[in-house]
Amino acid sequence: MGRKGNAHDNAVAESFFATLETELLDRHTYHTRQDTRTAVFDFI
């Protein structure tokens, strides 16, 4: 994990952020940063 050439070194983090973006951020429009922070906090 973490060495050059290892394809799976950050797969968990990439999967989490892809899910976050797909399930939460792409489906809603947020008017303030605080609204976005609250939604992300609730999602986690």
PyMOL Python script that loads the backbone (N, CA, C, O; Angstrom):
from pymol import cmd

cmd.read_pdbstr("""\
ATOM      1  N   MET A   1       0.824  -1.183   0.000  1.00  0.00           N
ATOM      2  CA  MET A   1       0.000   0.000   0.000  1.00  0.00           C
ATOM      3  C   MET A   1       0.869   1.247   0.000  1.00  0.00           C
ATOM      4  O   MET A   1       1.790   1.368   0.807  1.00  0.00           O
ATOM      5  N   GLY A   2       0.579   2.165  -0.896  1.00  0.00           N
ATOM      6  CA  GLY A   2       1.266   3.439  -0.902  1.00  0.00           C
ATOM      7  C   GLY A   2       2.536   3.476  -1.733  1.00  0.00           C
ATOM      8  O   GLY A   2       3.162   4.530  -1.843  1.00  0.00           O
ATOM      9  N   ARG A   3       2.930   2.368  -2.313  1.00  0.00           N
ATOM     10  CA  ARG A   3       4.125   2.381  -3.150  1.00  0.00           C
ATOM     11  C   ARG A   3       3.771   2.702  -4.589  1.00  0.00           C
ATOM     12  O   ARG A   3       2.629   2.530  -5.017  1.00  0.00           O
ATOM     13  N   LYS A   4       4.759   3.168  -5.324  1.00  0.00           N
ATOM     14  CA  LYS A   4       4.545   3.455  -6.742  1.00  0.00           C
ATOM     15  C   LYS A   4       4.103   2.198  -7.473  1.00  0.00           C
ATOM     16  O   LYS A   4       4.616   1.104  -7.238  1.00  0.00           O
ATOM     17  N   GLY A   5       3.140   2.380  -8.363  1.00  0.00           N
ATOM     18  CA  GLY A   5       2.700   1.272  -9.188  1.00  0.00           C
ATOM     19  C   GLY A   5       1.625   0.403  -8.574  1.00  0.00           C
ATOM     20  O   GLY A   5       1.122  -0.504  -9.236  1.00  0.00           O
ATOM     21  N   ASN A   6       1.261   0.649  -7.339  1.00  0.00           N
ATOM     22  CA  ASN A   6       0.219  -0.131  -6.694  1.00  0.00           C
ATOM     23  C   ASN A   6      -1.129   0.480  -7.066  1.00  0.00           C
ATOM     24  O   ASN A   6      -1.438   1.601  -6.661  1.00  0.00           O
ATOM     25  N   ALA A   7      -1.910  -0.234  -7.815  1.00  0.00           N
ATOM     26  CA  ALA A   7      -3.167   0.304  -8.340  1.00  0.00           C
ATOM     27  C   ALA A   7      -4.249   0.457  -7.277  1.00  0.00           C
ATOM     28  O   ALA A   7      -5.223   1.178  -7.492  1.00  0.00           O
ATOM     29  N   HIS A   8      -4.098  -0.198  -6.148  1.00  0.00           N
ATOM     30  CA  HIS A   8      -5.147  -0.192  -5.129  1.00  0.00           C
ATOM     31  C   HIS A   8      -4.786   0.618  -3.896  1.00  0.00           C
ATOM     32  O   HIS A   8      -5.406   0.443  -2.847  1.00  0.00           O
ATOM     33  N   ASP A   9      -3.809   1.490  -3.992  1.00  0.00           N
ATOM     34  CA  ASP A   9      -3.345   2.182  -2.796  1.00  0.00           C
ATOM     35  C   ASP A   9      -4.357   3.166  -2.231  1.00  0.00           C
ATOM     36  O   ASP A   9      -4.357   3.398  -1.022  1.00  0.00           O
ATOM     37  N   ASN A  10      -5.214   3.750  -3.051  1.00  0.00           N
ATOM     38  CA  ASN A  10      -6.214   4.671  -2.517  1.00  0.00           C
ATOM     39  C   ASN A  10      -7.610   4.357  -3.069  1.00  0.00           C
ATOM     40  O   ASN A  10      -8.440   5.253  -3.220  1.00  0.00           O
ATOM     41  N   ALA A  11      -7.854   3.108  -3.358  1.00  0.00           N
ATOM     42  CA  ALA A  11      -9.132   2.706  -3.936  1.00  0.00           C
ATOM     43  C   ALA A  11     -10.298   2.978  -2.989  1.00  0.00           C
ATOM     44  O   ALA A  11     -11.382   3.348  -3.441  1.00  0.00           O
ATOM     45  N   VAL A  12     -10.096   2.803  -1.702  1.00  0.00           N
ATOM     46  CA  VAL A  12     -11.181   3.029  -0.738  1.00  0.00           C
ATOM     47  C   VAL A  12     -11.570   4.498  -0.711  1.00  0.00           C
ATOM     48  O   VAL A  12     -12.754   4.832  -0.728  1.00  0.00           O
ATOM     49  N   ALA A  13     -10.580   5.370  -0.669  1.00  0.00           N
ATOM     50  CA  ALA A  13     -10.865   6.811  -0.649  1.00  0.00           C
ATOM     51  C   ALA A  13     -11.530   7.250  -1.947  1.00  0.00           C
ATOM     52  O   ALA A  13     -12.486   8.025  -1.920  1.00  0.00           O
ATOM     53  N   GLU A  14     -11.040   6.768  -3.073  1.00  0.00           N
ATOM     54  CA  GLU A  14     -11.640   7.133  -4.353  1.00  0.00           C
ATOM     55  C   GLU A  14     -13.071   6.628  -4.454  1.00  0.00           C
ATOM     56  O   GLU A  14     -13.936   7.324  -4.986  1.00  0.00           O
ATOM     57  N   SER A  15     -13.328   5.441  -3.957  1.00  0.00           N
ATOM     58  CA  SER A  15     -14.674   4.891  -3.975  1.00  0.00           C
ATOM     59  C   SER A  15     -15.615   5.719  -3.103  1.00  0.00           C
ATOM     60  O   SER A  15     -16.749   5.990  -3.497  1.00  0.00           O
ATOM     61  N   PHE A  16     -15.149   6.122  -1.922  1.00  0.00           N
ATOM     62  CA  PHE A  16     -15.964   6.936  -1.030  1.00  0.00           C
ATOM     63  C   PHE A  16     -16.333   8.261  -1.685  1.00  0.00           C
ATOM     64  O   PHE A  16     -17.500   8.651  -1.681  1.00  0.00           O
ATOM     65  N   PHE A  17     -15.341   8.959  -2.253  1.00  0.00           N
ATOM     66  CA  PHE A  17     -15.617  10.264  -2.838  1.00  0.00           C
ATOM     67  C   PHE A  17     -16.463  10.150  -4.098  1.00  0.00           C
ATOM     68  O   PHE A  17     -17.249  11.052  -4.387  1.00  0.00           O
ATOM     69  N   ALA A  18     -16.325   9.074  -4.849  1.00  0.00           N
ATOM     70  CA  ALA A  18     -17.177   8.864  -6.018  1.00  0.00           C
ATOM     71  C   ALA A  18     -18.627   8.654  -5.586  1.00  0.00           C
ATOM     72  O   ALA A  18     -19.550   9.193  -6.197  1.00  0.00           O
ATOM     73  N   THR A  19     -18.818   7.870  -4.531  1.00  0.00           N
ATOM     74  CA  THR A  19     -20.169   7.656  -4.010  1.00  0.00           C
ATOM     75  C   THR A  19     -20.758   8.947  -3.461  1.00  0.00           C
ATOM     76  O   THR A  19     -21.924   9.255  -3.708  1.00  0.00           O
ATOM     77  N   LEU A  20     -19.959   9.697  -2.721  1.00  0.00           N
ATOM     78  CA  LEU A  20     -20.407  10.976  -2.178  1.00  0.00           C
ATOM     79  C   LEU A  20     -20.864  11.907  -3.290  1.00  0.00           C
ATOM     80  O   LEU A  20     -21.929  12.517  -3.203  1.00  0.00           O
ATOM     81  N   GLU A  21     -20.063  12.010  -4.318  1.00  0.00           N
ATOM     82  CA  GLU A  21     -20.396  12.899  -5.430  1.00  0.00           C
ATOM     83  C   GLU A  21     -21.654  12.430  -6.160  1.00  0.00           C
ATOM     84  O   GLU A  21     -22.528  13.237  -6.475  1.00  0.00           O
ATOM     85  N   THR A  22     -21.745  11.135  -6.427  1.00  0.00           N
ATOM     86  CA  THR A  22     -22.881  10.609  -7.176  1.00  0.00           C
ATOM     87  C   THR A  22     -24.178  10.680  -6.380  1.00  0.00           C
ATOM     88  O   THR A  22     -25.204  11.121  -6.897  1.00  0.00           O
ATOM     89  N   GLU A  23     -24.133  10.250  -5.132  1.00  0.00           N
ATOM     90  CA  GLU A  23     -25.348  10.144  -4.331  1.00  0.00           C
ATOM     91  C   GLU A  23     -25.797  11.457  -3.708  1.00  0.00           C
ATOM     92  O   GLU A  23     -26.986  11.633  -3.443  1.00  0.00           O
ATOM     93  N   LEU A  24     -24.881  12.375  -3.469  1.00  0.00           N
ATOM     94  CA  LEU A  24     -25.245  13.568  -2.716  1.00  0.00           C
ATOM     95  C   LEU A  24     -25.057  14.846  -3.527  1.00  0.00           C
ATOM     96  O   LEU A  24     -26.006  15.607  -3.714  1.00  0.00           O
ATOM     97  N   LEU A  25     -23.870  15.081  -3.996  1.00  0.00           N
ATOM     98  CA  LEU A  25     -23.559  16.383  -4.569  1.00  0.00           C
ATOM     99  C   LEU A  25     -24.157  16.594  -5.954  1.00  0.00           C
ATOM    100  O   LEU A  25     -24.515  17.719  -6.303  1.00  0.00           O
ATOM    101  N   ASP A  26     -24.272  15.538  -6.746  1.00  0.00           N
ATOM    102  CA  ASP A  26     -24.834  15.687  -8.090  1.00  0.00           C
ATOM    103  C   ASP A  26     -26.354  15.777  -8.095  1.00  0.00           C
ATOM    104  O   ASP A  26     -26.948  16.189  -9.091  1.00  0.00           O
ATOM    105  N   ARG A  27     -26.984  15.394  -6.993  1.00  0.00           N
ATOM    106  CA  ARG A  27     -28.448  15.345  -6.953  1.00  0.00           C
ATOM    107  C   ARG A  27     -29.091  16.580  -6.342  1.00  0.00           C
ATOM    108  O   ARG A  27     -30.308  16.749  -6.426  1.00  0.00           O
ATOM    109  N   HIS A  28     -28.294  17.443  -5.729  1.00  0.00           N
ATOM    110  CA  HIS A  28     -28.853  18.607  -5.034  1.00  0.00           C
ATOM    111  C   HIS A  28     -28.076  19.865  -5.417  1.00  0.00           C
ATOM    112  O   HIS A  28     -26.928  19.801  -5.857  1.00  0.00           O
ATOM    113  N   THR A  29     -28.724  20.990  -5.240  1.00  0.00           N
ATOM    114  CA  THR A  29     -28.078  22.284  -5.409  1.00  0.00           C
ATOM    115  C   THR A  29     -28.014  22.945  -4.044  1.00  0.00           C
ATOM    116  O   THR A  29     -29.031  23.091  -3.366  1.00  0.00           O
ATOM    117  N   TYR A  30     -26.822  23.340  -3.649  1.00  0.00           N
ATOM    118  CA  TYR A  30     -26.624  23.965  -2.348  1.00  0.00           C
ATOM    119  C   TYR A  30     -26.308  25.442  -2.554  1.00  0.00           C
ATOM    120  O   TYR A  30     -25.528  25.813  -3.432  1.00  0.00           O
ATOM    121  N   HIS A  31     -26.924  26.269  -1.732  1.00  0.00           N
ATOM    122  CA  HIS A  31     -26.787  27.707  -1.888  1.00  0.00           C
ATOM    123  C   HIS A  31     -25.643  28.289  -1.059  1.00  0.00           C
ATOM    124  O   HIS A  31     -25.094  29.334  -1.408  1.00  0.00           O
ATOM    125  N   THR A  32     -25.289  27.631   0.012  1.00  0.00           N
ATOM    126  CA  THR A  32     -24.190  28.131   0.848  1.00  0.00           C
ATOM    127  C   THR A  32     -23.238  26.980   1.171  1.00  0.00           C
ATOM    128  O   THR A  32     -23.588  25.807   1.044  1.00  0.00           O
ATOM    129  N   ARG A  33     -22.038  27.345   1.586  1.00  0.00           N
ATOM    130  CA  ARG A  33     -21.082  26.315   2.003  1.00  0.00           C
ATOM    131  C   ARG A  33     -21.577  25.582   3.234  1.00  0.00           C
ATOM    132  O   ARG A  33     -21.360  24.378   3.375  1.00  0.00           O
ATOM    133  N   GLN A  34     -22.235  26.294   4.117  1.00  0.00           N
ATOM    134  CA  GLN A  34     -22.743  25.657   5.326  1.00  0.00           C
ATOM    135  C   GLN A  34     -23.789  24.600   4.994  1.00  0.00           C
ATOM    136  O   GLN A  34     -23.808  23.542   5.623  1.00  0.00           O
ATOM    137  N   ASP A  35     -24.650  24.858   4.032  1.00  0.00           N
ATOM    138  CA  ASP A  35     -25.628  23.856   3.595  1.00  0.00           C
ATOM    139  C   ASP A  35     -24.918  22.609   3.080  1.00  0.00           C
ATOM    140  O   ASP A  35     -25.320  21.485   3.380  1.00  0.00           O
ATOM    141  N   THR A  36     -23.864  22.816   2.306  1.00  0.00           N
ATOM    142  CA  THR A  36     -23.101  21.693   1.761  1.00  0.00           C
ATOM    143  C   THR A  36     -22.409  20.926   2.872  1.00  0.00           C
ATOM    144  O   THR A  36     -22.443  19.696   2.890  1.00  0.00           O
ATOM    145  N   ARG A  37     -21.786  21.633   3.793  1.00  0.00           N
ATOM    146  CA  ARG A  37     -21.118  20.968   4.910  1.00  0.00           C
ATOM    147  C   ARG A  37     -22.087  20.145   5.745  1.00  0.00           C
ATOM    148  O   ARG A  37     -21.766  19.028   6.151  1.00  0.00           O
ATOM    149  N   THR A  38     -23.252  20.682   5.999  1.00  0.00           N
ATOM    150  CA  THR A  38     -24.250  19.970   6.791  1.00  0.00           C
ATOM    151  C   THR A  38     -24.703  18.718   6.063  1.00  0.00           C
ATOM    152  O   THR A  38     -24.850  17.665   6.683  1.00  0.00           O
ATOM    153  N   ALA A  39     -24.926  18.810   4.763  1.00  0.00           N
ATOM    154  CA  ALA A  39     -25.364  17.637   3.980  1.00  0.00           C
ATOM    155  C   ALA A  39     -24.284  16.564   3.965  1.00  0.00           C
ATOM    156  O   ALA A  39     -24.592  15.380   4.096  1.00  0.00           O
ATOM    157  N   VAL A  40     -23.030  16.955   3.807  1.00  0.00           N
ATOM    158  CA  VAL A  40     -21.934  15.985   3.794  1.00  0.00           C
ATOM    159  C   VAL A  40     -21.805  15.346   5.178  1.00  0.00           C
ATOM    160  O   VAL A  40     -21.617  14.134   5.282  1.00  0.00           O
ATOM    161  N   PHE A  41     -21.901  16.138   6.228  1.00  0.00           N
ATOM    162  CA  PHE A  41     -21.835  15.608   7.592  1.00  0.00           C
ATOM    163  C   PHE A  41     -22.938  14.591   7.833  1.00  0.00           C
ATOM    164  O   PHE A  41     -22.688  13.524   8.393  1.00  0.00           O
ATOM    165  N   ASP A  42     -24.154  14.910   7.415  1.00  0.00           N
ATOM    166  CA  ASP A  42     -25.270  13.990   7.581  1.00  0.00           C
ATOM    167  C   ASP A  42     -25.063  12.721   6.754  1.00  0.00           C
ATOM    168  O   ASP A  42     -25.425  11.630   7.195  1.00  0.00           O
ATOM    169  N   PHE A  43     -24.495  12.853   5.579  1.00  0.00           N
ATOM    170  CA  PHE A  43     -24.240  11.706   4.709  1.00  0.00           C
ATOM    171  C   PHE A  43     -23.246  10.735   5.348  1.00  0.00           C
ATOM    172  O   PHE A  43     -23.413   9.516   5.313  1.00  0.00           O
ATOM    173  N   ILE A  44     -22.214  11.326   5.929  1.00  0.00           N
ATOM    174  CA  ILE A  44     -21.175  10.487   6.555  1.00  0.00           C
ATOM    175  C   ILE A  44     -21.742   9.848   7.796  1.00  0.00           C
ATOM    176  O   ILE A  44     -21.043   9.100   8.481  1.00  0.00           O
TER     177      ILE A  44
END
""", "prot")
cmd.dss("prot")
cmd.show_as("cartoon", "prot")
cmd.util.cbc("prot")
cmd.orient("prot")
